[in-house]
Amino acid sequence: MPAPKDNVHETSTTGGTGNLTLTNVNGKVNFSDATYGFGTGGTDVFDYYIDDRDSSNWERGTGSMSDATTLVRDTVIASTNSDAAVNFTASNTLDVTNDIPAANQVTTDTAQTIAAAKTFSTAPNLAADSVDALTEIASALKSGADATLITGTAGTANNVPIWNADGDIVDGGASIADLQQTTEEIQDIAGGMFTGNTETGITATYQDADGTIDLATDVTKSGTPSNNQVAIWTGDGPIEGDAALTFDSTSDTLAIAAGGDLAFGAVVVLSDTAGTTTLQNIDALDATTEATIEAAIDTLANLTAATSLASVGTITTGTWQGTTIALNQGGTGATTAAGAATNLGLGTGDSPQFTAVNIGAATDTTLTRVSAGVAAIEGTTLATVDDVEISDINAQTDTAHTLVIGDRGQTVTMDNASANTLTIPTNASVAFDTGTVVHVIQIGAGVTTITGDTGVTVNGVSAGSGAINNRYQGVSLLKVATNTWIASGDIATVA
C-alpha cells in the first residue's frame, strides 16, 4: 500500500455502488495527480474515505484511479451498510479523501518507557514485508506504556543481527560483506559445473588461477581444397580437395575428370579411358532407356557392317565417299557437275539444253524447237507474239475509272453522257510494268479527261490532266518510268 498523500480531497455526485466520477476541489490535490497524488492506470492502490454530506452514510476502503476522474472502489473495508458498498444517492455531495487508517496510527499523550520485552508470534520481516512489520510494531507500541518491543545485546557494528531461540536479537557474527559472494566463489561454482563432467569431442578445463574455462576439441583435421573441388579425408591427415572430382554449384553438376570411374560400392558402372566412356555392370534398365539403346545399337550395326544402308533418317552434313549412284536409283550416274548435267539431259555450262521435252505425258505431248524463235508441239508450230494482236475491252459506264492491273495491254472504253475521268494510279497503288500500254476510247457524249494521280507525271506535268478532243476517238497511255506516263493521240494539251 503506498504512503498517504497530503491534502488529497475531491467530491462526487455519482450514485450507486460502483465507480465514482470525481470533481476537483479548489486548493486540494486530485487523486490522479501524477506528482502529488496517486496517478492513473490502476497500479497504485490507496485508502479512500467517502462521507455523504446529505445523509449519514460513509464508507472506507481501498481503490485506484482508472483514469483522471474515475475512482474504482476495489475493496470496501467498513461502511454504514454493514461494511458493504454503500448505495449512494445520486446528486448527493460526497467528500472523497485519503488518510492513514486509525489502526495503523501511533499516538501517545506521554513519553513511553519500554521496560518489558514484547513477544511476537513471529519475528517481523522488515525486508520482505515492511508494511505489515511496521503495522505490528505500531500496534505493539500502542498497546500500552512500559512495553519493550524487542530486546537484544549490543553487537559489532555492521554485523547482521539474527533471532535466537528465545526470540531475542543477537549479533549474527557476520557482516553484510561476509554474506556477499566473492568473485572467486562465483568462479568456483561455475568451474565446478565443468570439472568432472563428461564431454564428447570437447575437453573443458577450469583454470582456478585466473578464473577461466579452457575449451578444446579433439578435431584436428583441416585443409585448404581448391575452389569447386570436393573435399575428402586423406586418412588421418588433413582434409584436402581432389582435382579429379569437382562440383559446380551454379549448374549443380558433379564432374569426374577424364580417366576416372564412377562406382557404386566396389562395382564400377562408368569407366573412362582416354576420353572414351564405357557403361558396364548394369543389371537392369527401364523400358524406355533399354529401347533407346537397342535402337542405337541396331543403327550402328547397319552403318558399319550391313551390305545395304537401311532408312535411318536425313543425312544433313558430310561428304559422299562411295561410288556413283545410277540414274535409275535416284542419282546422276556421274562424279562431276558437268557429267551429271550431261547424264540428266541438261546440256552444259550456263545454257542448259532440253531435247524433246514431254508436257503432261511421256509421249503424246512433246515440245520441240523448229527454228530460231519458233517452237512446236507435236509438230504444230506455236503462234508468235508478232502473229497475234488481240486486245480485250474493259467497258466503263461510270463517270470515274482508275486503271487496274487487268487493264494492261487492253482497251478501256468510257461511255457516259456526263463528263467522266480516267485516273492513272501511282506505282505504289498499281505496279504496272514499265512499257505497259493501255488504250482509252471515249464512246459516250460526256468528255473523257485523262488525269494522273498525285505523284504521277503525264506528258511532263505532275498530276497533269488532258481531255479527249472528240467522241469515238482515243488515247494510248504508255508507262515509261515508275510514275511517268505518256498520253498520245486525240488529246488536248495536258496541264
Beta strands, then each sheet from edge to edge (+ up, - down):
strand 1: 9-12
strand 2: 20-21
strand 3: 23-24
strand 4: 46-52
strand 5: 58-65
strand 6: 70-79
strand 7: 94-97
strand 8: 116-117
strand 9: 147-148
strand 10: 159-163
strand 11: 169-175
strand 12: 202-207
strand 13: 212-217
strand 14: 229-233
strand 15: 239-248
strand 16: 253-256
strand 17: 261-264
strand 18: 267-273
strand 19: 276-279
strand 20: 347-348
strand 21: 351-352
strand 22: 357-358
strand 23: 366-371
strand 24: 374-377
strand 25: 380-381
strand 26: 393-396
strand 27: 400-402
strand 28: 411-414
strand 29: 420-424
strand 30: 437-442
strand 31: 448-452
strand 32: 457-458
strand 33: 461-462
strand 34: 465-467
strand 35: 474-481
strand 36: 484-489
sheet 1: 2+ 6- 5+ 4- 7+ 1- 3+
sheet 2: 8+ 9+
sheet 3: 10+ 11-
sheet 4: 12+ 13-
sheet 5: 14+ 15- 16+
sheet 6: 17+ 18- 19+
sheet 7: 20+ 21-
sheet 8: 22+ 23- 24+ 25-
sheet 9: 26+ 28+ 30+ 35- 36+ 32+ 33-
sheet 10: 27+ 29+ 31+ 34-
end
